[in-house]
Structures are given as structure tokens and as C-alpha cells.
Amino acid sequence: MQTNYLTRLERHIEASPSIPPVQQWQIGLASLLLIAGIMTYFAPGGLMTGFFTLQSYSLPFPDVLWEYITFSGDKWPMLALGLTMSVRHPRFTLAMLLAGTIGLLLTQGCKLYFHTARPPALLPLESFRLIGTALTTNSTPSGHTATAFLAAGLATHLCRSWVARTAILAIAAIIGYSRIAVGVHWPVDVMTGAAAGLFASWIGVLLAHKLQTRLNSLLLAAIIVMLVGSALKLLTYNGGFANTDLFAVSIAAACLGVFYSELRRAKLLPFC
């Protein structure tokens, strides 16, 4: 039974669309964001440049809204969303795996190297709005922003319309901005995080495009198991926010529901 199922999965991979080639504009946009981040860092205000101004724009909106938006950029919701594409675009799961690994190494490596203090560590807490846990270390780059732009960079490869691509990047930008709104990142963190995410996406797709013939049923099954585990993680995870428990469960339920529907459509349900 297991051998037969893996054979069906192998045939499904062979019949699936190939990974699209890399999009060179992502490297250009990542370079511009990195340059903007460097210029911001060396501005007279240093790390704090633009922080109070940008956060002030978020103040008219309720805390819970920013909790939901910033939670969406967490790695677990993003991985769960990847699950929804794993059946329809199985080859693209290889790009997700490679880009995610590169993005994790890049962002965590930079965080440990720069070891930048976050707003709660340098500013009086009464001087700005803080939503959620008062994180204090490893600020640069923003991991949530990197995750959002990595996911956006991958998703744009599956869109033919520039309107859709622009909308996806705009959503990623709002998630990045939310890290300033909740008071745990500087503007320079968001810009460098966006650059890191786009760069990781570009490299991941480049490598996956060359290695896509190496994807087999066992590797795909392993990736899907990881993505299912990420969705299940959301059942007991709130990202350090008071109002995101139900939101997290809703994301998990929606992603698992879409995944099940895709398995039925592709006739890939086990033991069937």
C-alpha cells in the first residue's frame, strides 16, 4: 500500500507544472531596500530614524488589528499557508524549502552578528506604543518582515498579473510596517528584513529551478509532513499576543481544510 501511494505521488509530481524561472526584479528591489536601510542607519537619528513618525501613523487603529497583521508574518502561519499550495504546485515546495532555509540562516545569522537592541530596550516604555511581549534583543533584520517578503517573493512566481504581484508585495509591506506599529522593530530592521526575504526567495527559486528534477515522492511527503506540523502548531500558538489564539486556530483550520480539499481533487488521499 505504501509503495503504491508513493508511486501515485511520484506521478503527480511528474504531471505538475515546472518551477518558473527567477524574477530579476526581486534582486533590484532587494538592493534598493538594503541601500535604503543602510542610509537610514547612518542618518543623524541612527536606529531611531523615522520610528516615532511611522508609529504615530498606526495609533488611530486598534491594538488587535496590529496583533492580527503582525502575527500573519510569523513563520508558523506562513508555513501553514505553504501547505495550501503543496498539492497543486508540488515542485514549488522545493523552492519553499530552499528559500526558507536560506532565509532562516540569513536573518538569524545577521541578528546574532549585529545583536541590535530593540525599541523596548532603548526607549522608555511610556514614550511609544508597545503591543505584545517587550522583546529587547536581536532586532536587525526583522524576521517577520523577512518571512513575509520571502513568502511574497515566492507567491509572485505563481502570478501572471502585475496587479496581483503588487497586491502581494503590498500585503508583505503592511506586515513589515506592523512590526513598527507593535513597537518591537526599527524602520531599518523592516527594510533590511524585506531585502533579506526577497533575496532568499530569489536564491531559493534559482536553486529549485535547477534541482526540481531531484524532487521525489519521499522528499515531497517529508515537506508536506513538516507543513502539516506547522499548521497543527497554530492550535496552541499565539506568537506572544493576547488576542491571536482564535485567529491562529482559524488559520490552521482554513489551511488544513484547503489542503484536504486539494488532496481530494488530486485523488491523493491515503488509502484511497
Residue pairs with C-beta under 8 A, 6 or more apart in sequence:
1 271
5 270
5 271
6 217
6 218
6 221
7 217
8 267
8 268
9 217
9 220
9 221
9 268
10 216
10 217
12 87
12 90
12 266
12 268
13 90
13 91
13 215
13 216
13 217
13 220
16 88
16 89
16 90
16 91
17 89
17 91
18 91
18 212
19 91
19 92
19 94
19 95
19 157
19 205
19 208
19 209
19 212
20 157
20 158
20 205
20 209
21 205
21 209
22 202
22 205
22 206
22 209
23 153
23 156
23 157
23 202
23 205
26 153
26 156
26 198
26 199
26 201
26 202
27 198
27 199
27 202
29 198
30 194
30 195
30 196
30 198
30 199
30 202
31 195
33 191
33 192
33 194
33 195
33 198
34 191
34 192
34 195
36 191
37 141
37 188
37 191
37 192
37 195
40 49
40 50
40 187
40 188
40 191
41 47
41 49
41 188
43 49
47 116
47 117
47 122
47 139
47 186
47 188
48 122
48 123
48 186
49 186
49 187
49 188
50 187
51 119
51 128
51 180
51 186
51 187
52 128
54 177
54 180
54 187
55 128
55 129
55 180
55 181
55 183
58 66
58 129
58 177
58 178
58 180
58 181
59 129
61 181
63 129
63 131
63 243
64 243
66 131
66 178
66 181
66 182
67 131
67 132
67 182
67 241
67 242
67 243
67 244
67 247
68 243
68 244
68 247
69 174
69 175
69 178
69 181
70 131
70 132
70 144
70 175
70 178
70 179
70 181
70 182
70 239
70 241
71 77
71 238
71 239
71 241
71 244
71 247
71 248
72 78
72 148
72 175
73 144
73 145
73 147
73 148
73 172
73 175
73 176
73 178
73 179
74 144
74 147
74 239
75 143
75 147
75 230
76 230
76 233
76 234
76 237
76 239
76 248
77 234
77 248
77 251
78 147
78 148
78 150
78 151
79 100
79 226
79 227
79 230
79 231
80 227
80 230
80 231
80 234
80 251
80 252
80 255
81 151
81 251
81 255
82 93
82 96
82 151
82 227
82 230
83 224
83 227
83 228
83 230
83 231
83 255
83 256
83 258
83 259
84 255
84 258
84 259
84 262
85 92
85 93
85 158
86 93
86 220
86 223
86 224
86 227
86 259
86 262
87 259
87 262
87 263
87 265
87 266
87 268
88 262
88 266
89 158
90 215
90 220
91 208
91 212
91 215
92 154
92 157
92 158
92 208
93 215
93 220
93 223
93 224
93 227
94 208
94 211
94 212
94 214
94 215
94 219
94 223
95 154
95 157
95 204
95 205
95 207
95 208
95 209
96 154
96 204
96 223
97 204
97 208
97 223
98 203
98 204
98 207
98 208
98 211
99 150
99 153
99 154
99 200
99 201
99 203
99 204
99 205
99 208
100 150
100 200
100 204
101 204
102 200
102 203
102 204
103 146
103 147
103 150
103 196
103 197
103 200
103 201
103 204
106 146
106 196
106 199
106 200
107 141
107 143
107 146
107 193
107 196
108 143
110 140
110 141
110 192
110 196
111 138
111 139
111 140
111 141
111 143
112 138
114 139
114 140
115 137
115 138
116 137
116 138
116 139
116 140
116 186
116 189
117 136
117 137
117 139
118 135
118 136
118 137
118 138
118 139
118 184
118 185
118 186
119 128
119 130
119 139
119 183
119 184
119 185
119 186
120 130
120 134
120 135
120 136
120 183
120 184
121 136
121 137
125 134
128 183
129 181
129 182
129 183
130 182
130 183
130 184
131 181
131 182
131 183
131 241
132 182
132 184
132 239
132 240
132 241
132 242
133 184
133 240
134 184
135 184
139 184
139 185
139 186
139 189
140 186
140 188
140 189
140 192
141 189
141 190
141 192
141 193
141 195
141 196
142 176
142 179
142 185
142 189
142 190
142 192
142 193
143 193
144 175
144 176
144 178
144 179
144 185
144 193
145 172
145 175
145 176
145 179
145 185
145 189
145 190
145 193
145 194
145 197
146 193
146 194
146 196
146 197
146 200
147 197
148 171
148 172
148 175
148 176
148 194
148 197
149 169
149 172
149 176
149 193
149 194
149 195
149 196
149 197
149 198
149 201
150 196
150 197
150 198
150 200
150 201
150 204
151 172
151 197
151 201
152 168
152 169
152 171
152 172
152 197
152 201
153 197
153 198
153 200
153 201
153 202
153 205
154 201
154 204
154 205
155 168
156 164
156 165
156 168
156 169
157 205
159 165
159 168
172 194
172 197
173 194
176 190
176 193
176 194
177 190
179 185
179 189
179 190
179 193
180 186
180 187
180 190
185 193
228 256
228 259
231 251
231 252
231 255
231 256
231 259
232 252
234 248
234 249
234 251
234 252
235 248
235 249
235 252
237 248
238 244
238 245
238 248
239 248
263 269
